[in-house]
Amino acid sequence: MSEIDSTQAEQEALVAEWLRATPGFFERYAELLNDIRLKHPHEDRTISLQERQMSLLRNQNTELNRRLSEMLHFGSRNDKTQQGLVAWLLMLMKASSQADVEHAVTAGLAEVFEVDAVRILSPNSAYAPWVARPLCGPLASLPQADIDLLSQSLPLDAAWQSMVAIGLPLQGHPPAVLLLASHDATRFTVDMGAFYLQQIAQLTAAALDRVGAYEAPVG
């Protein structure tokens, strides 16, 4: 910055500080509000200070309305998801066989999470890392070794673009896997929070244990 630019910046800072410390200035010189001209934020013209303030307020209101709309949308979606999970839990509690549990899980969770596929994979010790840290994200970003491991248990639909594989902590057996898949590549992301998914996995594992789904150790 040149000496002239530095001096101007210092002078402007002094003016700005003085205006902050003198709130009554524009009350005594109200006509300046119309005389001061500022560049329009989106057009090649100048506007008054009052017009600029109104434009700023309109933009702020637009942003606030957008955020409120998002909050209402997600709040409504969360309410719907919560109601769906309660209904799913009731189905799980009524299940009295492995087939009933698997149907409650696959059909119920597909509806709750609005995904294209839900599968339960048989126990395998190789799934152990996914109990604490689920495999989650677009298929294109997942490690090929993990994709190959899943492919050993079921054919992966070519239309699946994202998925989450959660280890099911069974008692006396290696973990099974709860797999949710979507045609939407953005449905499951790498940094997606897994807290509720892990709770669902624990409930699913408890239901499978309750009906003795895997009597003999597998994997």
N, C-alpha and C positions, 0 to 999 in steps of 0.2 A: 504494500500500500504506500502511495506517495505521501509526501509531507502535506500536500494540499488536501488529499483525501482524508488523511488522519485528522487534520484540523477540522474539516467539515464534519466528520463523524463525531468528534468530541463536542462540537457546537450543537449538533443535532441531539446528542445525548443529554446535554445541559437543558435544551429547550424541552425535551420530553420529560425530564425530571421536574422542571419548573411547572409544566402543565399538570403533572400528577399532584404536585404540592399546592396547586392553586385551583381548586375545583370550581370556584366562582367566576373564573375568567370568562368562560363562554356564556355565562348568565349576563355579565356586564357587556359583552360584545357578541350578542346573539346573531347579529347580521353576518358575522364571519362564517357561521355554519353553512350559509348559502353561498358565500363567496369562495370558500375553499373547494378546490376541484381535485378529484382523485381519479386515477385510471380505473375504468370499469374492469372487474376481474375476468370477464369473459368476452368483452367486445372492445373494438378499437375506438373508444371514445372516453370522454371524461364525465364524471358525475359528481354531485355534491356530496359532502360528508354525510348528510342525512340520508341520501339515497344509498350510499355505500353501507351505512349502518343497517338500513332496512334490508338490503340484499344479504348482508351477513346474517341477520336474524332469520330471514326466510330459509337460508341454507341450513342454519342450525335447527330450525323447526322441521325441515325435511329429513335431516339426519335423525332427529329424535323420534319422528314418526316411523322411520324405517326400523330403528332399534326396537321400538314398542311393538311394531308388527311382528318382528322376529321373535320377541319374547312371548307374545301371545301364541304365535305359531308353535314354538317349541314347547310352551307350557301345555297347549292343547294336545300336542303329540305325546308329551310325557304322561299326561293324564290317561290317554288312550292306552299307552304302553303299560302303565301301572294296572289298569283294569284288566288288560289282557293277561298280565302275569298272574294276577289273582285267580282268574279263570283257569289258567294253565296249571297252577299249583293245585287247585281242586281236582282237576283231571288226574294229576300225578298221584294225589293221595288216594283216589278211588281205584287206581290201577292195581290189579291183583295178580298179574302174570307179566313175564318178560315182554310178551307181545303187546300187552296193554300199555306198559311203561314206554316202550319204543314208539308206539302210535301216539301217545300223549306228547312225547318229546318232539317227534318229527313233525306231526301235523300242528300241534299247538304252538311251537316256537316259530314255525314258518309263518303262521298267521300273526303272532305277536310282533315279530321283527320285520315282517313284510319282506322276507327273503325268498329266493327261488328254490332252495333246497336245504334240508336239514338231514343229517345222517349220523348214526351211531356206529363207530368202528370198534371191532372186537379188541379186547385187551392185548397190549403189546408193550414190552418193556422199553422199546424205542420211543414210546410216547411220553416217557417220564418228564423230559424237560418242559413239556407243554402244560403241565399241571400248574407250575408257578408262573410261567411266562408263556401265554398262548401264542401260537403262530397266527399272525394277523396282517392283512394288507392285500393290495392288488397282486394277482398271481404273477404278473410280470416282474414284481420286485422281490418275490419270495425266493429263498435259497433253493437251487435245483435239487439238492439232496433231500430237502423236506418234501418237495413235490413228488420226487421218486418214491419216498417212503409212503406217502398217502396213496400213490398209484398202485402200490402193492396190495392195498385193501379194497380199493374200488376204482372203477374207471372215472377219471375226472371229465366232466362234461365240458366240451369245447366252448360252450356259451358262458361258463363261469368266468368272471373277470376279477372277482375279489372273494376272499374267504377268511374265516377264522376257525382254527382247530384248537380246541381246549381239552386238556387232559382231564379225564374223570378219575378222581382218587378212590378207587374201589378198595374194599377191605379184603385182604388176603390174596389179592390178584394184582398184576401189573395194571397200569392205567388203561382205560378205554379212551376213546376220543369222541367228543361232540363236534361235528363239523357243520358250519353254516356257510352257505355259498350264495353269491348274488351275481346277476348279469351286469350289475352296475360296478364299474371299476373303482368308484369312490365310496361305495357302501361301507367297506371295511378298510381302515387306514392303519399304517404301521404304528402311529402314535395314539391309536384309539384306546380310551380307558377300558380296562378289562375287569373292573371291580364287580359289576353286576353279572357279567358273563361268567366269572369264576363262581359267584354265588349260585347261578343256575347250574353250573357244572357240578357243584357239591350236592345240590338237591337231586339232580339226575342220578349221580352216583349212589346217593342214599336210597333212592327208589329202586335202583337195580339191585343193590345189596339186599333190600327188604324182601324182594321176590325171589332171591337166590338165582339171579340171572346166569351167573357163572360159577357152577358148583365145583368144577375141577380147575386148578390153576392152569392158566394159559399163557403163552409167550415165553 
